[in-house]
Amino acid sequence: MAGGARQRHSVSVVDVLVTLLRAVNVGGRAVRSADLRGAATELGHSRVATYAASGNAVLVPAPDADPATIAPRLSRALGRRVGLSVPVLTRTADEWDRLVADVPCPEHAADDPSRLTVVVWDGPPDPDVTAAFDPSRYGEEEVSWHGSEAYVYYPHGIGRSRLTLDVLSREAGRVGTARNWRTVLALQALAAERRS
């Protein structure tokens, strides 16, 4: 192009993915951000950005990538690099925007974002099971089940709560991973950057 200007191309919203690793950097299960970026790049994904050290990345999938195989292929590539089995969950940028827009407790999101957590499941839990779930058995936490996610507010912080991810996973009958609201918004911003 004249004047050395770089051509910009637009990436479809559905072609930008938020990827979340489950159960890393706890209990000796270390996965460095560099390993995550390297594994994604090795598979042909581009514009890979990681956030924090808890297994978060936003990327533009390789042009020939089958959306149904991105998570398992990334999991295997990471496993080869770090010698661990690392479950990976994905959401498109569109799905992530919906997750943000659908927050059932906007007051907690605005006033206490570090205590609001979103659990991303590998599929929708059984609605009969989630309707019967009573979080008061564990304390004062508030839980809102919403499709393939759950929003959990921890009024006293997550650190000492008895309503752990393992408890929620058993109730949901699903594999999931949790992120606090600040991380959710940071990942949304990274996804938005990759759309243009």
Rosetta constraint file for C-alpha pairs under 8 A:
AtomPair CA 1 CA 5 HARMONIC 5.90 0.50
AtomPair CA 1 CA 6 HARMONIC 6.97 0.50
AtomPair CA 1 CA 7 HARMONIC 7.34 0.50
AtomPair CA 8 CA 196 HARMONIC 7.23 0.50
AtomPair CA 9 CA 196 HARMONIC 6.44 0.50
AtomPair CA 10 CA 195 HARMONIC 6.04 0.50
AtomPair CA 10 CA 196 HARMONIC 4.64 0.50
AtomPair CA 11 CA 15 HARMONIC 6.43 0.50
AtomPair CA 11 CA 16 HARMONIC 7.33 0.50
AtomPair CA 11 CA 60 HARMONIC 7.98 0.50
AtomPair CA 11 CA 194 HARMONIC 7.04 0.50
AtomPair CA 11 CA 195 HARMONIC 4.82 0.50
AtomPair CA 11 CA 196 HARMONIC 5.92 0.50
AtomPair CA 12 CA 16 HARMONIC 7.07 0.50
AtomPair CA 12 CA 195 HARMONIC 6.36 0.50
AtomPair CA 13 CA 92 HARMONIC 7.19 0.50
AtomPair CA 13 CA 93 HARMONIC 5.67 0.50
AtomPair CA 13 CA 94 HARMONIC 5.84 0.50
AtomPair CA 13 CA 195 HARMONIC 6.10 0.50
AtomPair CA 14 CA 92 HARMONIC 5.39 0.50
AtomPair CA 14 CA 93 HARMONIC 6.17 0.50
AtomPair CA 14 CA 94 HARMONIC 6.12 0.50
AtomPair CA 15 CA 60 HARMONIC 6.06 0.50
AtomPair CA 15 CA 61 HARMONIC 6.34 0.50
AtomPair CA 15 CA 92 HARMONIC 6.96 0.50
AtomPair CA 15 CA 93 HARMONIC 7.71 0.50
AtomPair CA 16 CA 58 HARMONIC 7.17 0.50
AtomPair CA 16 CA 59 HARMONIC 5.83 0.50
AtomPair CA 16 CA 60 HARMONIC 4.78 0.50
AtomPair CA 16 CA 61 HARMONIC 6.69 0.50
AtomPair CA 16 CA 92 HARMONIC 5.79 0.50
AtomPair CA 16 CA 93 HARMONIC 5.47 0.50
AtomPair CA 16 CA 191 HARMONIC 6.42 0.50
AtomPair CA 16 CA 194 HARMONIC 6.79 0.50
AtomPair CA 16 CA 195 HARMONIC 6.94 0.50
AtomPair CA 17 CA 58 HARMONIC 5.61 0.50
AtomPair CA 17 CA 59 HARMONIC 5.46 0.50
AtomPair CA 17 CA 60 HARMONIC 6.34 0.50
AtomPair CA 17 CA 61 HARMONIC 7.13 0.50
AtomPair CA 17 CA 90 HARMONIC 6.47 0.50
AtomPair CA 17 CA 91 HARMONIC 5.71 0.50
AtomPair CA 17 CA 92 HARMONIC 4.47 0.50
AtomPair CA 17 CA 93 HARMONIC 5.64 0.50
AtomPair CA 17 CA 191 HARMONIC 7.24 0.50
AtomPair CA 18 CA 56 HARMONIC 7.47 0.50
AtomPair CA 18 CA 57 HARMONIC 5.95 0.50
AtomPair CA 18 CA 58 HARMONIC 4.52 0.50
AtomPair CA 18 CA 59 HARMONIC 6.72 0.50
AtomPair CA 18 CA 90 HARMONIC 5.56 0.50
AtomPair CA 18 CA 91 HARMONIC 5.24 0.50
AtomPair CA 18 CA 92 HARMONIC 6.06 0.50
AtomPair CA 18 CA 93 HARMONIC 6.51 0.50
AtomPair CA 18 CA 96 HARMONIC 7.49 0.50
AtomPair CA 18 CA 187 HARMONIC 7.08 0.50
AtomPair CA 18 CA 191 HARMONIC 7.10 0.50
AtomPair CA 19 CA 56 HARMONIC 5.90 0.50
AtomPair CA 19 CA 57 HARMONIC 5.16 0.50
AtomPair CA 19 CA 58 HARMONIC 6.02 0.50
AtomPair CA 19 CA 59 HARMONIC 7.83 0.50
AtomPair CA 19 CA 71 HARMONIC 7.74 0.50
AtomPair CA 19 CA 88 HARMONIC 6.68 0.50
AtomPair CA 19 CA 89 HARMONIC 5.80 0.50
AtomPair CA 19 CA 90 HARMONIC 4.50 0.50
AtomPair CA 19 CA 91 HARMONIC 6.68 0.50
AtomPair CA 20 CA 55 HARMONIC 5.75 0.50
AtomPair CA 20 CA 56 HARMONIC 4.88 0.50
AtomPair CA 20 CA 57 HARMONIC 6.63 0.50
AtomPair CA 20 CA 88 HARMONIC 5.63 0.50
AtomPair CA 20 CA 89 HARMONIC 5.19 0.50
AtomPair CA 20 CA 90 HARMONIC 6.21 0.50
AtomPair CA 20 CA 177 HARMONIC 7.37 0.50
AtomPair CA 21 CA 54 HARMONIC 7.52 0.50
AtomPair CA 21 CA 55 HARMONIC 4.74 0.50
AtomPair CA 21 CA 56 HARMONIC 6.44 0.50
AtomPair CA 21 CA 86 HARMONIC 6.53 0.50
AtomPair CA 21 CA 87 HARMONIC 5.89 0.50
AtomPair CA 21 CA 88 HARMONIC 4.66 0.50
AtomPair CA 21 CA 89 HARMONIC 6.47 0.50
AtomPair CA 21 CA 177 HARMONIC 7.37 0.50
AtomPair CA 22 CA 55 HARMONIC 7.28 0.50
AtomPair CA 22 CA 86 HARMONIC 6.50 0.50
AtomPair CA 22 CA 87 HARMONIC 5.44 0.50
AtomPair CA 22 CA 88 HARMONIC 6.26 0.50
AtomPair CA 22 CA 89 HARMONIC 7.66 0.50
AtomPair CA 22 CA 176 HARMONIC 7.09 0.50
AtomPair CA 22 CA 177 HARMONIC 5.29 0.50
AtomPair CA 23 CA 29 HARMONIC 7.30 0.50
AtomPair CA 23 CA 86 HARMONIC 7.52 0.50
AtomPair CA 23 CA 87 HARMONIC 7.96 0.50
AtomPair CA 23 CA 177 HARMONIC 7.37 0.50
AtomPair CA 24 CA 29 HARMONIC 5.13 0.50
AtomPair CA 24 CA 30 HARMONIC 5.80 0.50
AtomPair CA 24 CA 31 HARMONIC 6.17 0.50
AtomPair CA 24 CA 54 HARMONIC 6.42 0.50
AtomPair CA 24 CA 55 HARMONIC 6.54 0.50
AtomPair CA 24 CA 86 HARMONIC 7.46 0.50
AtomPair CA 25 CA 29 HARMONIC 5.07 0.50
AtomPair CA 25 CA 30 HARMONIC 4.39 0.50
AtomPair CA 25 CA 31 HARMONIC 6.16 0.50
AtomPair CA 25 CA 53 HARMONIC 7.39 0.50
AtomPair CA 25 CA 54 HARMONIC 6.33 0.50
AtomPair CA 25 CA 55 HARMONIC 7.98 0.50
AtomPair CA 26 CA 30 HARMONIC 7.00 0.50
AtomPair CA 29 CA 84 HARMONIC 7.41 0.50
AtomPair CA 30 CA 82 HARMONIC 7.87 0.50
AtomPair CA 31 CA 35 HARMONIC 6.45 0.50
AtomPair CA 31 CA 36 HARMONIC 7.20 0.50
AtomPair CA 31 CA 55 HARMONIC 7.28 0.50
AtomPair CA 31 CA 82 HARMONIC 6.72 0.50
AtomPair CA 32 CA 36 HARMONIC 6.60 0.50
AtomPair CA 32 CA 53 HARMONIC 6.98 0.50
AtomPair CA 33 CA 37 HARMONIC 6.17 0.50
AtomPair CA 33 CA 50 HARMONIC 6.23 0.50
AtomPair CA 33 CA 51 HARMONIC 7.96 0.50
AtomPair CA 33 CA 53 HARMONIC 6.34 0.50
AtomPair CA 33 CA 55 HARMONIC 6.97 0.50
AtomPair CA 34 CA 38 HARMONIC 5.91 0.50
AtomPair CA 35 CA 39 HARMONIC 6.01 0.50
AtomPair CA 35 CA 78 HARMONIC 6.94 0.50
AtomPair CA 35 CA 81 HARMONIC 6.84 0.50
AtomPair CA 35 CA 82 HARMONIC 7.58 0.50
AtomPair CA 36 CA 40 HARMONIC 6.22 0.50
AtomPair CA 36 CA 50 HARMONIC 7.74 0.50
AtomPair CA 36 CA 55 HARMONIC 7.49 0.50
AtomPair CA 36 CA 57 HARMONIC 7.62 0.50
AtomPair CA 36 CA 78 HARMONIC 6.64 0.50
AtomPair CA 37 CA 41 HARMONIC 6.07 0.50
AtomPair CA 37 CA 48 HARMONIC 6.15 0.50
AtomPair CA 37 CA 49 HARMONIC 7.13 0.50
AtomPair CA 37 CA 50 HARMONIC 7.01 0.50
AtomPair CA 37 CA 57 HARMONIC 7.72 0.50
AtomPair CA 38 CA 42 HARMONIC 5.96 0.50
AtomPair CA 39 CA 43 HARMONIC 6.51 0.50
AtomPair CA 39 CA 74 HARMONIC 6.59 0.50
AtomPair CA 39 CA 77 HARMONIC 5.47 0.50
AtomPair CA 39 CA 78 HARMONIC 5.69 0.50
AtomPair CA 39 CA 81 HARMONIC 7.54 0.50
AtomPair CA 40 CA 44 HARMONIC 6.74 0.50
AtomPair CA 40 CA 45 HARMONIC 5.53 0.50
AtomPair CA 40 CA 46 HARMONIC 7.73 0.50
AtomPair CA 40 CA 48 HARMONIC 7.20 0.50
AtomPair CA 40 CA 74 HARMONIC 6.40 0.50
AtomPair CA 40 CA 77 HARMONIC 7.86 0.50
AtomPair CA 41 CA 45 HARMONIC 5.03 0.50
AtomPair CA 41 CA 46 HARMONIC 6.21 0.50
AtomPair CA 41 CA 48 HARMONIC 7.30 0.50
AtomPair CA 43 CA 62 HARMONIC 7.29 0.50
AtomPair CA 43 CA 74 HARMONIC 7.53 0.50
AtomPair CA 43 CA 77 HARMONIC 7.95 0.50
AtomPair CA 44 CA 61 HARMONIC 7.22 0.50
AtomPair CA 44 CA 62 HARMONIC 4.89 0.50
AtomPair CA 45 CA 59 HARMONIC 6.51 0.50
AtomPair CA 45 CA 60 HARMONIC 5.72 0.50
AtomPair CA 45 CA 61 HARMONIC 4.54 0.50
AtomPair CA 45 CA 62 HARMONIC 4.42 0.50
AtomPair CA 46 CA 59 HARMONIC 5.98 0.50
AtomPair CA 46 CA 60 HARMONIC 5.17 0.50
AtomPair CA 46 CA 61 HARMONIC 6.45 0.50
AtomPair CA 46 CA 62 HARMONIC 6.78 0.50
AtomPair CA 47 CA 58 HARMONIC 7.87 0.50
AtomPair CA 47 CA 59 HARMONIC 5.46 0.50
AtomPair CA 47 CA 60 HARMONIC 5.89 0.50
AtomPair CA 47 CA 194 HARMONIC 7.14 0.50
AtomPair CA 48 CA 57 HARMONIC 6.66 0.50
AtomPair CA 48 CA 58 HARMONIC 5.76 0.50
AtomPair CA 48 CA 59 HARMONIC 4.38 0.50
AtomPair CA 48 CA 60 HARMONIC 6.91 0.50
AtomPair CA 49 CA 57 HARMONIC 5.44 0.50
AtomPair CA 49 CA 58 HARMONIC 5.38 0.50
AtomPair CA 49 CA 59 HARMONIC 6.46 0.50
AtomPair CA 49 CA 190 HARMONIC 7.44 0.50
AtomPair CA 50 CA 55 HARMONIC 7.58 0.50
AtomPair CA 50 CA 56 HARMONIC 5.52 0.50
AtomPair CA 50 CA 57 HARMONIC 4.18 0.50
AtomPair CA 50 CA 58 HARMONIC 6.46 0.50
AtomPair CA 51 CA 55 HARMONIC 7.52 0.50
AtomPair CA 51 CA 56 HARMONIC 5.37 0.50
AtomPair CA 51 CA 57 HARMONIC 6.14 0.50
AtomPair CA 51 CA 183 HARMONIC 7.96 0.50
AtomPair CA 51 CA 186 HARMONIC 7.76 0.50
AtomPair CA 51 CA 187 HARMONIC 7.32 0.50
AtomPair CA 52 CA 56 HARMONIC 6.97 0.50
AtomPair CA 56 CA 187 HARMONIC 7.87 0.50
AtomPair CA 57 CA 187 HARMONIC 7.72 0.50
AtomPair CA 58 CA 187 HARMONIC 6.92 0.50
AtomPair CA 58 CA 190 HARMONIC 6.50 0.50
AtomPair CA 58 CA 191 HARMONIC 6.07 0.50
AtomPair CA 59 CA 191 HARMONIC 7.60 0.50
AtomPair CA 59 CA 194 HARMONIC 7.47 0.50
AtomPair CA 60 CA 194 HARMONIC 7.12 0.50
AtomPair CA 61 CA 65 HARMONIC 6.28 0.50
AtomPair CA 65 CA 69 HARMONIC 7.50 0.50
AtomPair CA 65 CA 70 HARMONIC 6.75 0.50
AtomPair CA 66 CA 70 HARMONIC 6.44 0.50
AtomPair CA 69 CA 73 HARMONIC 5.91 0.50
AtomPair CA 70 CA 74 HARMONIC 6.00 0.50
AtomPair CA 71 CA 75 HARMONIC 6.09 0.50
AtomPair CA 71 CA 87 HARMONIC 7.97 0.50
AtomPair CA 71 CA 88 HARMONIC 5.32 0.50
AtomPair CA 71 CA 89 HARMONIC 6.08 0.50
AtomPair CA 71 CA 90 HARMONIC 6.42 0.50
AtomPair CA 72 CA 76 HARMONIC 6.25 0.50
AtomPair CA 72 CA 87 HARMONIC 7.72 0.50
AtomPair CA 72 CA 88 HARMONIC 6.88 0.50
AtomPair CA 73 CA 77 HARMONIC 6.17 0.50
AtomPair CA 74 CA 78 HARMONIC 6.08 0.50
AtomPair CA 74 CA 88 HARMONIC 7.17 0.50
AtomPair CA 75 CA 79 HARMONIC 6.10 0.50
AtomPair CA 75 CA 85 HARMONIC 7.12 0.50
AtomPair CA 75 CA 86 HARMONIC 5.51 0.50
AtomPair CA 75 CA 87 HARMONIC 5.86 0.50
AtomPair CA 75 CA 88 HARMONIC 5.74 0.50
AtomPair CA 76 CA 80 HARMONIC 6.31 0.50
AtomPair CA 76 CA 85 HARMONIC 7.54 0.50
AtomPair CA 76 CA 86 HARMONIC 7.79 0.50
AtomPair CA 77 CA 81 HARMONIC 6.53 0.50
AtomPair CA 78 CA 82 HARMONIC 6.09 0.50
AtomPair CA 78 CA 83 HARMONIC 7.79 0.50
AtomPair CA 78 CA 84 HARMONIC 7.64 0.50
AtomPair CA 78 CA 85 HARMONIC 7.89 0.50
AtomPair CA 78 CA 86 HARMONIC 6.94 0.50
AtomPair CA 79 CA 83 HARMONIC 5.01 0.50
AtomPair CA 79 CA 84 HARMONIC 4.89 0.50
AtomPair CA 79 CA 85 HARMONIC 5.34 0.50
AtomPair CA 79 CA 86 HARMONIC 6.36 0.50
AtomPair CA 80 CA 84 HARMONIC 7.66 0.50
AtomPair CA 89 CA 120 HARMONIC 7.64 0.50
AtomPair CA 89 CA 121 HARMONIC 7.67 0.50
AtomPair CA 89 CA 122 HARMONIC 6.48 0.50
AtomPair CA 89 CA 176 HARMONIC 7.90 0.50
AtomPair CA 91 CA 95 HARMONIC 5.74 0.50
AtomPair CA 91 CA 96 HARMONIC 6.12 0.50
AtomPair CA 92 CA 96 HARMONIC 6.17 0.50
AtomPair CA 93 CA 97 HARMONIC 6.13 0.50
AtomPair CA 93 CA 188 HARMONIC 7.22 0.50
AtomPair CA 93 CA 191 HARMONIC 5.89 0.50
AtomPair CA 93 CA 192 HARMONIC 7.56 0.50
AtomPair CA 94 CA 98 HARMONIC 6.34 0.50
AtomPair CA 95 CA 99 HARMONIC 6.18 0.50
AtomPair CA 96 CA 100 HARMONIC 6.37 0.50
AtomPair CA 96 CA 188 HARMONIC 6.66 0.50
AtomPair CA 97 CA 101 HARMONIC 6.12 0.50
AtomPair CA 97 CA 188 HARMONIC 6.79 0.50
AtomPair CA 98 CA 102 HARMONIC 5.88 0.50
AtomPair CA 99 CA 103 HARMONIC 6.61 0.50
AtomPair CA 99 CA 149 HARMONIC 7.86 0.50
AtomPair CA 100 CA 184 HARMONIC 7.58 0.50
AtomPair CA 100 CA 185 HARMONIC 7.60 0.50
AtomPair CA 103 CA 109 HARMONIC 7.80 0.50
AtomPair CA 103 CA 151 HARMONIC 7.34 0.50
AtomPair CA 104 CA 144 HARMONIC 7.13 0.50
AtomPair CA 104 CA 151 HARMONIC 7.62 0.50
AtomPair CA 105 CA 109 HARMONIC 6.53 0.50
AtomPair CA 106 CA 110 HARMONIC 6.09 0.50
AtomPair CA 107 CA 111 HARMONIC 5.90 0.50
AtomPair CA 107 CA 112 HARMONIC 7.82 0.50
AtomPair CA 108 CA 112 HARMONIC 4.97 0.50
AtomPair CA 108 CA 113 HARMONIC 6.18 0.50
AtomPair CA 108 CA 115 HARMONIC 7.83 0.50
AtomPair CA 108 CA 116 HARMONIC 6.56 0.50
AtomPair CA 108 CA 153 HARMONIC 7.50 0.50
AtomPair CA 109 CA 113 HARMONIC 4.72 0.50
AtomPair CA 109 CA 116 HARMONIC 6.41 0.50
AtomPair CA 109 CA 181 HARMONIC 6.56 0.50
AtomPair CA 112 CA 116 HARMONIC 6.84 0.50
AtomPair CA 113 CA 180 HARMONIC 6.93 0.50
AtomPair CA 113 CA 181 HARMONIC 5.10 0.50
AtomPair CA 113 CA 182 HARMONIC 5.99 0.50
AtomPair CA 114 CA 180 HARMONIC 5.79 0.50
AtomPair CA 114 CA 181 HARMONIC 6.22 0.50
AtomPair CA 114 CA 182 HARMONIC 6.47 0.50
AtomPair CA 115 CA 153 HARMONIC 5.78 0.50
AtomPair CA 115 CA 154 HARMONIC 5.18 0.50
AtomPair CA 115 CA 155 HARMONIC 6.49 0.50
AtomPair CA 115 CA 156 HARMONIC 7.78 0.50
AtomPair CA 115 CA 157 HARMONIC 5.64 0.50
AtomPair CA 115 CA 158 HARMONIC 6.86 0.50
AtomPair CA 115 CA 180 HARMONIC 6.83 0.50
AtomPair CA 115 CA 181 HARMONIC 7.70 0.50
AtomPair CA 116 CA 151 HARMONIC 7.12 0.50
AtomPair CA 116 CA 152 HARMONIC 5.83 0.50
AtomPair CA 116 CA 153 HARMONIC 4.49 0.50
AtomPair CA 116 CA 154 HARMONIC 6.36 0.50
AtomPair CA 116 CA 180 HARMONIC 5.65 0.50
AtomPair CA 116 CA 181 HARMONIC 5.61 0.50
AtomPair CA 117 CA 151 HARMONIC 5.80 0.50
AtomPair CA 117 CA 152 HARMONIC 5.12 0.50
AtomPair CA 117 CA 153 HARMONIC 6.23 0.50
AtomPair CA 117 CA 154 HARMONIC 7.88 0.50
AtomPair CA 117 CA 178 HARMONIC 6.28 0.50
AtomPair CA 117 CA 179 HARMONIC 5.45 0.50
AtomPair CA 117 CA 180 HARMONIC 4.16 0.50
AtomPair CA 117 CA 181 HARMONIC 5.74 0.50
AtomPair CA 118 CA 149 HARMONIC 6.71 0.50
AtomPair CA 118 CA 150 HARMONIC 5.71 0.50
AtomPair CA 118 CA 151 HARMONIC 4.59 0.50
AtomPair CA 118 CA 152 HARMONIC 6.25 0.50
AtomPair CA 118 CA 178 HARMONIC 5.47 0.50
AtomPair CA 118 CA 179 HARMONIC 5.46 0.50
AtomPair CA 118 CA 180 HARMONIC 6.20 0.50
AtomPair CA 118 CA 181 HARMONIC 6.94 0.50
AtomPair CA 118 CA 184 HARMONIC 7.77 0.50
AtomPair CA 119 CA 149 HARMONIC 5.42 0.50
AtomPair CA 119 CA 150 HARMONIC 5.02 0.50
AtomPair CA 119 CA 151 HARMONIC 6.31 0.50
AtomPair CA 119 CA 152 HARMONIC 7.59 0.50
AtomPair CA 119 CA 176 HARMONIC 6.16 0.50
AtomPair CA 119 CA 177 HARMONIC 5.43 0.50
AtomPair CA 119 CA 178 HARMONIC 4.16 0.50
AtomPair CA 119 CA 179 HARMONIC 6.56 0.50
AtomPair CA 120 CA 148 HARMONIC 6.40 0.50
AtomPair CA 120 CA 149 HARMONIC 4.73 0.50
AtomPair CA 120 CA 150 HARMONIC 6.82 0.50
AtomPair CA 120 CA 176 HARMONIC 5.28 0.50
AtomPair CA 120 CA 177 HARMONIC 5.46 0.50
AtomPair CA 120 CA 178 HARMONIC 6.20 0.50
AtomPair CA 121 CA 125 HARMONIC 7.93 0.50
AtomPair CA 121 CA 148 HARMONIC 5.30 0.50
AtomPair CA 121 CA 149 HARMONIC 5.68 0.50
AtomPair CA 121 CA 150 HARMONIC 7.97 0.50
AtomPair CA 121 CA 174 HARMONIC 6.16 0.50
AtomPair CA 121 CA 175 HARMONIC 5.70 0.50
AtomPair CA 121 CA 176 HARMONIC 4.17 0.50
AtomPair CA 121 CA 177 HARMONIC 6.78 0.50
AtomPair CA 122 CA 148 HARMONIC 7.04 0.50
AtomPair CA 122 CA 174 HARMONIC 6.29 0.50
AtomPair CA 122 CA 175 HARMONIC 5.64 0.50
AtomPair CA 122 CA 176 HARMONIC 6.11 0.50
AtomPair CA 123 CA 148 HARMONIC 5.19 0.50
AtomPair CA 123 CA 174 HARMONIC 6.92 0.50
AtomPair CA 124 CA 147 HARMONIC 5.31 0.50
AtomPair CA 124 CA 148 HARMONIC 4.11 0.50
AtomPair CA 124 CA 149 HARMONIC 7.35 0.50
AtomPair CA 124 CA 174 HARMONIC 7.89 0.50
AtomPair CA 125 CA 129 HARMONIC 7.48 0.50
AtomPair CA 125 CA 130 HARMONIC 6.99 0.50
AtomPair CA 125 CA 147 HARMONIC 7.44 0.50
AtomPair CA 125 CA 148 HARMONIC 6.76 0.50
AtomPair CA 125 CA 172 HARMONIC 5.06 0.50
AtomPair CA 125 CA 173 HARMONIC 6.50 0.50
AtomPair CA 125 CA 174 HARMONIC 6.55 0.50
AtomPair CA 126 CA 130 HARMONIC 6.43 0.50
AtomPair CA 126 CA 172 HARMONIC 6.98 0.50
AtomPair CA 126 CA 173 HARMONIC 7.97 0.50
AtomPair CA 127 CA 131 HARMONIC 5.90 0.50
AtomPair CA 128 CA 132 HARMONIC 6.40 0.50
AtomPair CA 129 CA 133 HARMONIC 6.39 0.50
AtomPair CA 129 CA 171 HARMONIC 7.15 0.50
AtomPair CA 129 CA 172 HARMONIC 7.07 0.50
AtomPair CA 130 CA 145 HARMONIC 6.70 0.50
AtomPair CA 130 CA 171 HARMONIC 7.33 0.50
AtomPair CA 130 CA 172 HARMONIC 6.71 0.50
AtomPair CA 133 CA 171 HARMONIC 7.41 0.50
AtomPair CA 135 CA 139 HARMONIC 6.84 0.50
AtomPair CA 135 CA 140 HARMONIC 7.42 0.50
AtomPair CA 135 CA 141 HARMONIC 6.34 0.50
AtomPair CA 135 CA 142 HARMONIC 6.71 0.50
AtomPair CA 135 CA 143 HARMONIC 6.74 0.50
AtomPair CA 135 CA 163 HARMONIC 7.55 0.50
AtomPair CA 136 CA 140 HARMONIC 5.88 0.50
AtomPair CA 136 CA 141 HARMONIC 6.96 0.50
AtomPair CA 138 CA 161 HARMONIC 7.60 0.50
AtomPair CA 138 CA 162 HARMONIC 5.55 0.50
AtomPair CA 138 CA 163 HARMONIC 5.65 0.50
AtomPair CA 139 CA 161 HARMONIC 7.52 0.50
AtomPair CA 139 CA 162 HARMONIC 7.32 0.50
AtomPair CA 139 CA 163 HARMONIC 7.64 0.50
AtomPair CA 140 CA 154 HARMONIC 7.44 0.50
AtomPair CA 140 CA 155 HARMONIC 6.96 0.50
AtomPair CA 141 CA 152 HARMONIC 6.86 0.50
AtomPair CA 141 CA 153 HARMONIC 5.59 0.50
AtomPair CA 141 CA 154 HARMONIC 5.00 0.50
AtomPair CA 141 CA 155 HARMONIC 6.36 0.50
AtomPair CA 141 CA 163 HARMONIC 7.59 0.50
AtomPair CA 142 CA 152 HARMONIC 5.62 0.50
AtomPair CA 142 CA 153 HARMONIC 5.11 0.50
AtomPair CA 142 CA 154 HARMONIC 6.96 0.50
AtomPair CA 143 CA 150 HARMONIC 6.77 0.50
AtomPair CA 143 CA 151 HARMONIC 5.71 0.50
AtomPair CA 143 CA 152 HARMONIC 4.58 0.50
AtomPair CA 143 CA 153 HARMONIC 6.59 0.50
AtomPair CA 144 CA 150 HARMONIC 5.58 0.50
AtomPair CA 144 CA 151 HARMONIC 5.13 0.50
AtomPair CA 144 CA 152 HARMONIC 6.53 0.50
AtomPair CA 145 CA 149 HARMONIC 6.26 0.50
AtomPair CA 145 CA 150 HARMONIC 4.37 0.50
AtomPair CA 145 CA 151 HARMONIC 6.46 0.50
AtomPair CA 146 CA 150 HARMONIC 5.61 0.50
AtomPair CA 146 CA 151 HARMONIC 7.58 0.50
AtomPair CA 154 CA 158 HARMONIC 5.68 0.50
AtomPair CA 154 CA 161 HARMONIC 7.57 0.50
AtomPair CA 156 CA 161 HARMONIC 7.74 0.50
AtomPair CA 157 CA 161 HARMONIC 7.01 0.50
AtomPair CA 158 CA 164 HARMONIC 7.94 0.50
AtomPair CA 163 CA 167 HARMONIC 6.04 0.50
AtomPair CA 163 CA 168 HARMONIC 6.98 0.50
AtomPair CA 164 CA 168 HARMONIC 6.40 0.50
AtomPair CA 165 CA 169 HARMONIC 5.94 0.50
AtomPair CA 165 CA 176 HARMONIC 7.65 0.50
AtomPair CA 165 CA 177 HARMONIC 7.42 0.50
AtomPair CA 165 CA 178 HARMONIC 7.37 0.50
AtomPair CA 166 CA 170 HARMONIC 6.17 0.50
AtomPair CA 167 CA 171 HARMONIC 6.31 0.50
AtomPair CA 168 CA 172 HARMONIC 5.98 0.50
AtomPair CA 169 CA 173 HARMONIC 5.66 0.50
AtomPair CA 169 CA 174 HARMONIC 5.37 0.50
AtomPair CA 169 CA 175 HARMONIC 5.99 0.50
AtomPair CA 169 CA 176 HARMONIC 6.53 0.50
AtomPair CA 170 CA 174 HARMONIC 7.09 0.50
AtomPair CA 179 CA 183 HARMONIC 6.09 0.50
AtomPair CA 179 CA 184 HARMONIC 6.41 0.50
AtomPair CA 180 CA 184 HARMONIC 6.33 0.50
AtomPair CA 181 CA 185 HARMONIC 6.23 0.50
AtomPair CA 182 CA 186 HARMONIC 6.20 0.50
AtomPair CA 183 CA 187 HARMONIC 6.11 0.50
AtomPair CA 184 CA 188 HARMONIC 6.29 0.50
AtomPair CA 185 CA 189 HARMONIC 6.28 0.50
AtomPair CA 186 CA 190 HARMONIC 6.39 0.50
AtomPair CA 187 CA 191 HARMONIC 6.15 0.50
AtomPair CA 188 CA 192 HARMONIC 6.19 0.50
AtomPair CA 189 CA 193 HARMONIC 6.36 0.50
AtomPair CA 190 CA 194 HARMONIC 6.59 0.50
AtomPair CA 191 CA 195 HARMONIC 6.66 0.50
AtomPair CA 192 CA 196 HARMONIC 7.62 0.50
